[in-house]
Amino acid sequence: MRAPAWPRQAVTKIDVAIPFRSAALLGCGVMMGFGCVTSAAKVKAGSSVVVLGCGGVGLSCIQGAVHARAATIIAIDVNPSRLDLATKFGATNIP
C-alpha cells in the first residue's frame, strides 16, 4: 500500500541539527495549539480565551491567542512552573 501524498503546506523542511524532540514538538504540539485557536476556534481580537493545561500544546494555544489579539487569556494548570511560563508566553490571568 502506498503512503498518501501530503499537500505541500503540511510539510516543513528542518535543519538536521535540530534535535528530533524539538522538531516533533514544533511539528505537532505548536501547530495543533496555535492552529486550534486561529483556525478552528477563529478567535477574534478582544475575545476571551481559557487554556486548560500549559504544556507544549497549551502554551501554543496561548501564543495563538496573543497572535489573534485576544483581550483576556486565562491559563489554568496545577503546576506552578507552567503557570510562570504561561505568563511569559502571554497569559493575562492566572486564577
Biopython code that builds the backbone (N, CA, C, O; Angstrom):
import numpy as np
from Bio.PDB.StructureBuilder import StructureBuilder

atoms = [
    (1, "MET", "N", (0.841, -1.168, 0.000)),
    (1, "MET", "CA", (0.000, 0.000, 0.000)),
    (1, "MET", "C", (0.895, 1.243, 0.000)),
    (1, "MET", "O", (1.898, 1.296, 0.713)),
    (2, "ARG", "N", (0.525, 2.230, -0.800)),
    (2, "ARG", "CA", (1.289, 3.468, -0.899)),
    (2, "ARG", "C", (0.872, 4.478, 0.164)),
    (2, "ARG", "O", (-0.305, 4.578, 0.510)),
    (3, "ALA", "N", (1.830, 5.212, 0.671)),
    (3, "ALA", "CA", (1.528, 6.275, 1.631)),
    (3, "ALA", "C", (0.786, 7.400, 0.913)),
    (3, "ALA", "O", (1.022, 7.637, -0.272)),
    (4, "PRO", "N", (-0.111, 8.097, 1.620)),
    (4, "PRO", "CA", (-0.844, 9.195, 0.971)),
    (4, "PRO", "C", (0.099, 10.345, 0.606)),
    (4, "PRO", "O", (1.099, 10.584, 1.283)),
    (5, "ALA", "N", (-0.233, 11.035, -0.454)),
    (5, "ALA", "CA", (0.537, 12.224, -0.840)),
    (5, "ALA", "C", (0.097, 13.378, 0.055)),
    (5, "ALA", "O", (-1.096, 13.648, 0.191)),
    (6, "TRP", "N", (1.060, 14.050, 0.658)),
    (6, "TRP", "CA", (0.753, 15.154, 1.561)),
    (6, "TRP", "C", (0.763, 16.463, 0.791)),
    (6, "TRP", "O", (1.606, 16.659, -0.084)),
    (7, "PRO", "N", (-0.163, 17.362, 1.105)),
    (7, "PRO", "CA", (-0.099, 18.682, 0.477)),
    (7, "PRO", "C", (1.172, 19.410, 0.906)),
    (7, "PRO", "O", (1.676, 19.184, 2.006)),
    (8, "ARG", "N", (1.680, 20.264, 0.058)),
    (8, "ARG", "CA", (2.924, 20.983, 0.351)),
    (8, "ARG", "C", (2.842, 21.769, 1.647)),
    (8, "ARG", "O", (3.850, 21.913, 2.339)),
    (9, "GLN", "N", (1.649, 22.290, 1.997)),
    (9, "GLN", "CA", (1.503, 23.084, 3.218)),
    (9, "GLN", "C", (1.721, 22.249, 4.475)),
    (9, "GLN", "O", (1.994, 22.801, 5.541)),
    (10, "ALA", "N", (1.606, 20.935, 4.366)),
    (10, "ALA", "CA", (1.733, 20.068, 5.533)),
    (10, "ALA", "C", (3.168, 19.599, 5.758)),
    (10, "ALA", "O", (3.428, 18.836, 6.689)),
    (11, "VAL", "N", (4.092, 20.039, 4.927)),
    (11, "VAL", "CA", (5.473, 19.574, 5.007)),
    (11, "VAL", "C", (6.389, 20.765, 5.258)),
    (11, "VAL", "O", (6.274, 21.803, 4.606)),
    (12, "THR", "N", (7.300, 20.599, 6.212)),
    (12, "THR", "CA", (8.268, 21.646, 6.515)),
    (12, "THR", "C", (9.656, 21.049, 6.538)),
    (12, "THR", "O", (9.896, 20.037, 7.197)),
    (13, "LYS", "N", (10.563, 21.670, 5.825)),
    (13, "LYS", "CA", (11.953, 21.230, 5.835)),
    (13, "LYS", "C", (12.604, 21.761, 7.102)),
    (13, "LYS", "O", (12.454, 22.937, 7.435)),
    (14, "ILE", "N", (13.322, 20.905, 7.806)),
    (14, "ILE", "CA", (14.020, 21.338, 9.020)),
    (14, "ILE", "C", (15.507, 21.030, 8.892)),
    (14, "ILE", "O", (15.911, 20.139, 8.145)),
    (15, "ASP", "N", (16.292, 21.765, 9.618)),
    (15, "ASP", "CA", (17.731, 21.558, 9.656)),
    (15, "ASP", "C", (18.021, 20.281, 10.438)),
    (15, "ASP", "O", (17.423, 20.046, 11.487)),
    (16, "VAL", "N", (18.927, 19.464, 9.938)),
    (16, "VAL", "CA", (19.256, 18.211, 10.621)),
    (16, "VAL", "C", (19.883, 18.444, 11.991)),
    (16, "VAL", "O", (19.943, 17.521, 12.804)),
    (17, "ALA", "N", (20.352, 19.666, 12.260)),
    (17, "ALA", "CA", (20.950, 19.969, 13.561)),
    (17, "ALA", "C", (19.903, 20.138, 14.658)),
    (17, "ALA", "O", (20.237, 20.100, 15.843)),
    (18, "ILE", "N", (18.644, 20.323, 14.278)),
    (18, "ILE", "CA", (17.587, 20.482, 15.283)),
    (18, "ILE", "C", (17.323, 19.129, 15.937)),
    (18, "ILE", "O", (17.086, 18.149, 15.232)),
    (19, "PRO", "N", (17.359, 19.053, 17.259)),
    (19, "PRO", "CA", (17.077, 17.778, 17.925)),
    (19, "PRO", "C", (15.675, 17.276, 17.558)),
    (19, "PRO", "O", (14.733, 18.062, 17.453)),
    (20, "PHE", "N", (15.551, 15.975, 17.367)),
    (20, "PHE", "CA", (14.276, 15.388, 16.953)),
    (20, "PHE", "C", (13.143, 15.752, 17.906)),
    (20, "PHE", "O", (12.033, 16.037, 17.456)),
    (21, "ARG", "N", (13.399, 15.749, 19.215)),
    (21, "ARG", "CA", (12.341, 16.074, 20.190)),
    (21, "ARG", "C", (11.810, 17.491, 19.978)),
    (21, "ARG", "O", (10.606, 17.727, 20.079)),
    (22, "SER", "N", (12.701, 18.425, 19.686)),
    (22, "SER", "CA", (12.274, 19.807, 19.439)),
    (22, "SER", "C", (11.489, 19.904, 18.139)),
    (22, "SER", "O", (10.459, 20.575, 18.081)),
    (23, "ALA", "N", (11.965, 19.247, 17.118)),
    (23, "ALA", "CA", (11.280, 19.278, 15.825)),
    (23, "ALA", "C", (9.896, 18.641, 15.935)),
    (23, "ALA", "O", (8.938, 19.130, 15.336)),
    (24, "ALA", "N", (9.790, 17.563, 16.688)),
    (24, "ALA", "CA", (8.495, 16.894, 16.853)),
    (24, "ALA", "C", (7.508, 17.798, 17.581)),
    (24, "ALA", "O", (6.329, 17.834, 17.227)),
    (25, "LEU", "N", (7.970, 18.524, 18.589)),
    (25, "LEU", "CA", (7.092, 19.440, 19.314)),
    (25, "LEU", "C", (6.602, 20.554, 18.394)),
    (25, "LEU", "O", (5.424, 20.911, 18.418)),
    (26, "LEU", "N", (7.500, 21.098, 17.589)),
    (26, "LEU", "CA", (7.101, 22.162, 16.655)),
    (26, "LEU", "C", (6.115, 21.648, 15.622)),
    (26, "LEU", "O", (5.131, 22.317, 15.304)),
    (27, "GLY", "N", (6.382, 20.461, 15.100)),
    (27, "GLY", "CA", (5.540, 19.911, 14.040)),
    (27, "GLY", "C", (4.193, 19.436, 14.524)),
    (27, "GLY", "O", (3.256, 19.346, 13.731)),
    (28, "CYS", "N", (4.065, 19.134, 15.785)),
    (28, "CYS", "CA", (2.798, 18.599, 16.291)),
    (28, "CYS", "C", (2.150, 19.557, 17.293)),
    (28, "CYS", "O", (1.104, 20.140, 17.007)),
    (29, "GLY", "N", (2.754, 19.716, 18.436)),
    (29, "GLY", "CA", (2.142, 20.498, 19.516)),
    (29, "GLY", "C", (1.939, 21.963, 19.193)),
    (29, "GLY", "O", (0.886, 22.526, 19.492)),
    (30, "VAL", "N", (2.927, 22.580, 18.592)),
    (30, "VAL", "CA", (2.815, 24.008, 18.282)),
    (30, "VAL", "C", (1.753, 24.223, 17.213)),
    (30, "VAL", "O", (0.891, 25.090, 17.354)),
    (31, "MET", "N", (1.812, 23.449, 16.165)),
    (31, "MET", "CA", (0.841, 23.610, 15.082)),
    (31, "MET", "C", (-0.587, 23.315, 15.560)),
    (31, "MET", "O", (-1.534, 23.991, 15.158)),
    (32, "MET", "N", (-0.729, 22.307, 16.414)),
    (32, "MET", "CA", (-2.060, 21.974, 16.920)),
    (32, "MET", "C", (-2.600, 23.096, 17.812)),
    (32, "MET", "O", (-3.720, 23.562, 17.607)),
    (33, "GLY", "N", (-1.817, 23.529, 18.792)),
    (33, "GLY", "CA", (-2.280, 24.554, 19.725)),
    (33, "GLY", "C", (-2.559, 25.876, 19.040)),
    (33, "GLY", "O", (-3.628, 26.460, 19.218)),
    (34, "PHE", "N", (-1.606, 26.348, 18.262)),
    (34, "PHE", "CA", (-1.756, 27.612, 17.556)),
    (34, "PHE", "C", (-2.905, 27.519, 16.544)),
    (34, "PHE", "O", (-3.729, 28.428, 16.438)),
    (35, "GLY", "N", (-2.942, 26.416, 15.810)),
    (35, "GLY", "CA", (-3.983, 26.230, 14.790)),
    (35, "GLY", "C", (-5.382, 26.099, 15.369)),
    (35, "GLY", "O", (-6.344, 26.579, 14.770)),
    (36, "CYS", "N", (-5.509, 25.464, 16.510)),
    (36, "CYS", "CA", (-6.829, 25.341, 17.146)),
    (36, "CYS", "C", (-7.402, 26.710, 17.491)),
    (36, "CYS", "O", (-8.601, 26.946, 17.342)),
    (37, "VAL", "N", (-6.549, 27.599, 17.945)),
    (37, "VAL", "CA", (-7.012, 28.936, 18.330)),
    (37, "VAL", "C", (-7.306, 29.785, 17.096)),
    (37, "VAL", "O", (-8.346, 30.440, 17.024)),
    (38, "THR", "N", (-6.395, 29.776, 16.130)),
    (38, "THR", "CA", (-6.531, 30.678, 14.991)),
    (38, "THR", "C", (-7.424, 30.137, 13.882)),
    (38, "THR", "O", (-8.126, 30.910, 13.230)),
    (39, "SER", "N", (-7.413, 28.826, 13.656)),
    (39, "SER", "CA", (-8.183, 28.256, 12.542)),
    (39, "SER", "C", (-9.492, 27.607, 12.974)),
    (39, "SER", "O", (-10.540, 27.875, 12.387)),
    (40, "ALA", "N", (-9.441, 26.756, 13.995)),
    (40, "ALA", "CA", (-10.658, 26.051, 14.416)),
    (40, "ALA", "C", (-11.588, 26.956, 15.222)),
    (40, "ALA", "O", (-12.768, 27.083, 14.895)),
    (41, "ALA", "N", (-11.062, 27.586, 16.272)),
    (41, "ALA", "CA", (-11.897, 28.450, 17.120)),
    (41, "ALA", "C", (-12.092, 29.836, 16.505)),
    (41, "ALA", "O", (-13.041, 30.545, 16.839)),
    (42, "LYS", "N", (-11.186, 30.210, 15.607)),
    (42, "LYS", "CA", (-11.254, 31.527, 14.955)),
    (42, "LYS", "C", (-11.395, 32.673, 15.971)),
    (42, "LYS", "O", (-12.271, 33.529, 15.853)),
    (43, "VAL", "N", (-10.513, 32.656, 16.961)),
    (43, "VAL", "CA", (-10.525, 33.683, 17.997)),
    (43, "VAL", "C", (-10.309, 35.049, 17.352)),
    (43, "VAL", "O", (-9.424, 35.223, 16.514)),
    (44, "LYS", "N", (-11.117, 35.993, 17.749)),
    (44, "LYS", "CA", (-11.060, 37.358, 17.209)),
    (44, "LYS", "C", (-10.438, 38.315, 18.227)),
    (44, "LYS", "O", (-10.381, 38.019, 19.421)),
    (45, "ALA", "N", (-9.986, 39.439, 17.749)),
    (45, "ALA", "CA", (-9.434, 40.478, 18.629)),
    (45, "ALA", "C", (-10.481, 40.861, 19.669)),
    (45, "ALA", "O", (-11.657, 41.040, 19.352)),
    (46, "GLY", "N", (-10.030, 40.984, 20.919)),
    (46, "GLY", "CA", (-10.924, 41.360, 22.008)),
    (46, "GLY", "C", (-11.609, 40.192, 22.683)),
    (46, "GLY", "O", (-12.302, 40.391, 23.681)),
    (47, "SER", "N", (-11.441, 38.972, 22.172)),
    (47, "SER", "CA", (-12.072, 37.781, 22.749)),
    (47, "SER", "C", (-11.430, 37.395, 24.072)),
    (47, "SER", "O", (-10.368, 37.897, 24.441)),
    (48, "SER", "N", (-12.102, 36.490, 24.774)),
    (48, "SER", "CA", (-11.551, 35.867, 25.978)),
    (48, "SER", "C", (-11.274, 34.408, 25.668)),
    (48, "SER", "O", (-12.071, 33.748, 25.001)),
    (49, "VAL", "N", (-10.145, 33.902, 26.151)),
    (49, "VAL", "CA", (-9.719, 32.527, 25.897)),
    (49, "VAL", "C", (-9.322, 31.900, 27.225)),
    (49, "VAL", "O", (-8.663, 32.538, 28.045)),
    (50, "VAL", "N", (-9.724, 30.646, 27.436)),
    (50, "VAL", "CA", (-9.283, 29.880, 28.603)),
    (50, "VAL", "C", (-8.475, 28.696, 28.095)),
    (50, "VAL", "O", (-8.931, 27.952, 27.227)),
    (51, "VAL", "N", (-7.276, 28.525, 28.638)),
    (51, "VAL", "CA", (-6.407, 27.416, 28.251)),
    (51, "VAL", "C", (-6.267, 26.488, 29.453)),
    (51, "VAL", "O", (-5.759, 26.895, 30.498)),
    (52, "LEU", "N", (-6.719, 25.239, 29.306)),
    (52, "LEU", "CA", (-6.630, 24.241, 30.371)),
    (52, "LEU", "C", (-5.402, 23.376, 30.130)),
    (52, "LEU", "O", (-5.392, 22.539, 29.228)),
    (53, "GLY", "N", (-4.387, 23.576, 30.925)),
    (53, "GLY", "CA", (-3.141, 22.831, 30.779)),
    (53, "GLY", "C", (-2.133, 23.652, 30.002)),
    (53, "GLY", "O", (-2.407, 24.083, 28.882)),
    (54, "CYS", "N", (-0.973, 23.870, 30.586)),
    (54, "CYS", "CA", (0.020, 24.746, 29.983)),
    (54, "CYS", "C", (1.304, 24.001, 29.639)),
    (54, "CYS", "O", (2.409, 24.468, 29.918)),
    (55, "GLY", "N", (1.131, 22.835, 29.029)),
    (55, "GLY", "CA", (2.275, 22.117, 28.461)),
    (55, "GLY", "C", (2.558, 22.684, 27.080)),
    (55, "GLY", "O", (2.239, 23.842, 26.808)),
    (56, "GLY", "N", (3.149, 21.890, 26.214)),
    (56, "GLY", "CA", (3.509, 22.356, 24.880)),
    (56, "GLY", "C", (2.327, 22.834, 24.061)),
    (56, "GLY", "O", (2.395, 23.896, 23.442)),
    (57, "VAL", "N", (1.248, 22.072, 24.045)),
    (57, "VAL", "CA", (0.068, 22.457, 23.273)),
    (57, "VAL", "C", (-0.604, 23.667, 23.902)),
    (57, "VAL", "O", (-0.986, 24.593, 23.186)),
    (58, "GLY", "N", (-0.757, 23.685, 25.202)),
    (58, "GLY", "CA", (-1.399, 24.803, 25.889)),
    (58, "GLY", "C", (-0.646, 26.110, 25.703)),
    (58, "GLY", "O", (-1.255, 27.153, 25.462)),
    (59, "LEU", "N", (0.681, 26.056, 25.815)),
    (59, "LEU", "CA", (1.478, 27.271, 25.600)),
    (59, "LEU", "C", (1.340, 27.756, 24.166)),
    (59, "LEU", "O", (1.365, 28.961, 23.912)),
    (60, "SER", "N", (1.196, 26.837, 23.237)),
    (60, "SER", "CA", (0.987, 27.208, 21.840)),
    (60, "SER", "C", (-0.394, 27.823, 21.640)),
    (60, "SER", "O", (-0.564, 28.716, 20.811)),
    (61, "CYS", "N", (-1.376, 27.348, 22.394)),
    (61, "CYS", "CA", (-2.708, 27.987, 22.372)),
    (61, "CYS", "C", (-2.601, 29.427, 22.858)),
    (61, "CYS", "O", (-3.214, 30.330, 22.288)),
    (62, "ILE", "N", (-1.825, 29.636, 23.908)),
    (62, "ILE", "CA", (-1.637, 30.986, 24.434)),
    (62, "ILE", "C", (-0.994, 31.871, 23.375)),
    (62, "ILE", "O", (-1.418, 33.010, 23.179)),
    (63, "GLN", "N", (0.019, 31.363, 22.694)),
    (63, "GLN", "CA", (0.666, 32.137, 21.634)),
    (63, "GLN", "C", (-0.323, 32.454, 20.510)),
    (63, "GLN", "O", (-0.313, 33.560, 19.969)),
    (64, "GLY", "N", (-1.173, 31.489, 20.159)),
    (64, "GLY", "CA", (-2.183, 31.729, 19.138)),
    (64, "GLY", "C", (-3.160, 32.802, 19.571)),
    (64, "GLY", "O", (-3.568, 33.637, 18.764)),
    (65, "ALA", "N", (-3.540, 32.786, 20.847)),
    (65, "ALA", "CA", (-4.462, 33.800, 21.374)),
    (65, "ALA", "C", (-3.822, 35.184, 21.376)),
    (65, "ALA", "O", (-4.485, 36.180, 21.086)),
    (66, "VAL", "N", (-2.541, 35.244, 21.701)),
    (66, "VAL", "CA", (-1.817, 36.518, 21.644)),
    (66, "VAL", "C", (-1.790, 37.016, 20.196)),
    (66, "VAL", "O", (-2.045, 38.190, 19.929)),
    (67, "HIS", "N", (-1.481, 36.117, 19.276)),
    (67, "HIS", "CA", (-1.434, 36.472, 17.852)),
    (67, "HIS", "C", (-2.794, 36.988, 17.363)),
    (67, "HIS", "O", (-2.865, 37.916, 16.557)),
    (68, "ALA", "N", (-3.868, 36.369, 17.864)),
    (68, "ALA", "CA", (-5.227, 36.777, 17.474)),
    (68, "ALA", "C", (-5.678, 38.036, 18.213)),
    (68, "ALA", "O", (-6.768, 38.549, 17.960)),
    (69, "ARG", "N", (-4.846, 38.530, 19.118)),
    (69, "ARG", "CA", (-5.118, 39.733, 19.912)),
    (69, "ARG", "C", (-6.311, 39.557, 20.854)),
    (69, "ARG", "O", (-7.133, 40.459, 21.012)),
    (70, "ALA", "N", (-6.388, 38.379, 21.474)),
    (70, "ALA", "CA", (-7.417, 38.160, 22.494)),
    (70, "ALA", "C", (-7.161, 39.121, 23.652)),
    (70, "ALA", "O", (-6.011, 39.370, 24.015)),
    (71, "ALA", "N", (-8.223, 39.653, 24.224)),
    (71, "ALA", "CA", (-8.082, 40.616, 25.323)),
    (71, "ALA", "C", (-7.748, 39.927, 26.638)),
    (71, "ALA", "O", (-6.939, 40.428, 27.419)),
    (72, "THR", "N", (-8.370, 38.777, 26.881)),
    (72, "THR", "CA", (-8.170, 38.048, 28.125)),
    (72, "THR", "C", (-7.749, 36.622, 27.790)),
    (72, "THR", "O", (-8.436, 35.921, 27.047)),
    (73, "ILE", "N", (-6.616, 36.201, 28.342)),
    (73, "ILE", "CA", (-6.124, 34.834, 28.145)),
    (73, "ILE", "C", (-5.897, 34.239, 29.523)),
    (73, "ILE", "O", (-4.941, 34.588, 30.215)),
    (74, "ILE", "N", (-6.789, 33.335, 29.913)),
    (74, "ILE", "CA", (-6.741, 32.719, 31.242)),
    (74, "ILE", "C", (-6.035, 31.371, 31.129)),
    (74, "ILE", "O", (-6.446, 30.518, 30.342)),
    (75, "ALA", "N", (-4.988, 31.178, 31.902)),
    (75, "ALA", "CA", (-4.226, 29.930, 31.901)),
    (75, "ALA", "C", (-4.489, 29.164, 33.190)),
    (75, "ALA", "O", (-4.429, 29.725, 34.284)),
    (76, "ILE", "N", (-4.783, 27.870, 33.045)),
    (76, "ILE", "CA", (-5.063, 27.017, 34.206)),
    (76, "ILE", "C", (-4.166, 25.792, 34.144)),
    (76, "ILE", "O", (-4.122, 25.096, 33.130)),
    (77, "ASP", "N", (-3.456, 25.533, 35.226)),
    (77, "ASP", "CA", (-2.613, 24.342, 35.331)),
    (77, "ASP", "C", (-2.352, 24.094, 36.814)),
    (77, "ASP", "O", (-2.391, 25.026, 37.617)),
    (78, "VAL", "N", (-2.089, 22.847, 37.176)),
    (78, "VAL", "CA", (-1.786, 22.516, 38.572)),
    (78, "VAL", "C", (-0.311, 22.721, 38.897)),
    (78, "VAL", "O", (0.072, 22.716, 40.067)),
    (79, "ASN", "N", (0.514, 22.899, 37.875)),
    (79, "ASN", "CA", (1.950, 23.042, 38.056)),
    (79, "ASN", "C", (2.328, 24.529, 38.048)),
    (79, "ASN", "O", (2.205, 25.183, 37.012)),
    (80, "PRO", "N", (2.783, 25.074, 39.180)),
    (80, "PRO", "CA", (3.123, 26.499, 39.253)),
    (80, "PRO", "C", (4.185, 26.944, 38.243)),
    (80, "PRO", "O", (4.121, 28.067, 37.743)),
    (81, "SER", "N", (5.153, 26.089, 37.939)),
    (81, "SER", "CA", (6.190, 26.491, 36.984)),
    (81, "SER", "C", (5.618, 26.641, 35.574)),
    (81, "SER", "O", (6.091, 27.471, 34.797)),
    (82, "ARG", "N", (4.614, 25.850, 35.247)),
    (82, "ARG", "CA", (3.966, 26.001, 33.940)),
    (82, "ARG", "C", (3.150, 27.287, 33.883)),
    (82, "ARG", "O", (3.043, 27.913, 32.828)),
    (83, "LEU", "N", (2.577, 27.679, 35.010)),
    (83, "LEU", "CA", (1.838, 28.938, 35.042)),
    (83, "LEU", "C", (2.789, 30.128, 34.874)),
    (83, "LEU", "O", (2.432, 31.133, 34.259)),
    (84, "ASP", "N", (3.995, 30.007, 35.422)),
    (84, "ASP", "CA", (5.005, 31.049, 35.215)),
    (84, "ASP", "C", (5.327, 31.173, 33.723)),
    (84, "ASP", "O", (5.413, 32.276, 33.185)),
    (85, "LEU", "N", (5.501, 30.030, 33.072)),
    (85, "LEU", "CA", (5.752, 30.038, 31.623)),
    (85, "LEU", "C", (4.568, 30.627, 30.866)),
    (85, "LEU", "O", (4.746, 31.393, 29.918)),
    (86, "ALA", "N", (3.361, 30.266, 31.289)),
    (86, "ALA", "CA", (2.157, 30.767, 30.620)),
    (86, "ALA", "C", (2.131, 32.290, 30.632)),
    (86, "ALA", "O", (1.756, 32.915, 29.639)),
    (87, "THR", "N", (2.525, 32.884, 31.744)),
    (87, "THR", "CA", (2.580, 34.345, 31.849)),
    (87, "THR", "C", (3.621, 34.905, 30.883)),
    (87, "THR", "O", (3.383, 35.921, 30.230)),
    (88, "LYS", "N", (4.768, 34.246, 30.794)),
    (88, "LYS", "CA", (5.817, 34.692, 29.870)),
    (88, "LYS", "C", (5.365, 34.573, 28.410)),
    (88, "LYS", "O", (5.787, 35.356, 27.558)),
    (89, "PHE", "N", (4.508, 33.593, 28.129)),
    (89, "PHE", "CA", (4.031, 33.385, 26.770)),
    (89, "PHE", "C", (2.852, 34.299, 26.424)),
    (89, "PHE", "O", (2.445, 34.374, 25.265)),
    (90, "GLY", "N", (2.298, 34.999, 27.431)),
    (90, "GLY", "CA", (1.266, 35.964, 27.134)),
    (90, "GLY", "C", (-0.053, 35.819, 27.862)),
    (90, "GLY", "O", (-0.980, 36.589, 27.615)),
    (91, "ALA", "N", (-0.157, 34.841, 28.760)),
    (91, "ALA", "CA", (-1.404, 34.718, 29.544)),
    (91, "ALA", "C", (-1.603, 35.982, 30.369)),
    (91, "ALA", "O", (-0.652, 36.511, 30.945)),
    (92, "THR", "N", (-2.832, 36.459, 30.424)),
    (92, "THR", "CA", (-3.125, 37.690, 31.158)),
    (92, "THR", "C", (-3.674, 37.432, 32.550)),
    (92, "THR", "O", (-3.583, 38.294, 33.424)),
    (93, "ASN", "N", (-4.250, 36.236, 32.766)),
    (93, "ASN", "CA", (-4.842, 35.904, 34.063)),
    (93, "ASN", "C", (-4.466, 34.498, 34.479)),
    (93, "ASN", "O", (-4.499, 33.564, 33.678)),
    (94, "ILE", "N", (-4.104, 34.362, 35.756)),
    (94, "ILE", "CA", (-3.840, 33.068, 36.377)),
    (94, "ILE", "C", (-4.752, 32.986, 37.587)),
    (94, "ILE", "O", (-4.544, 33.718, 38.554)),
    (95, "PRO", "N", (-5.768, 32.108, 37.565)),
    (95, "PRO", "CA", (-6.686, 32.056, 38.713)),
    (95, "PRO", "C", (-6.007, 31.565, 39.984)),
    (95, "PRO", "O", (-6.650, 31.468, 41.030)),
]
sb = StructureBuilder()
sb.init_structure("model")
sb.init_model(0)
sb.init_chain("A")
sb.init_seg("    ")
for serial, (resi, resn, name, xyz) in enumerate(atoms, 1):
    if name == "N":
        sb.init_residue(resn, " ", resi, " ")
    sb.init_atom(name, np.array(xyz, "f"), 0.0, 1.0, " ", f" {name:<3s}", serial, name[0])
structure = sb.get_structure()
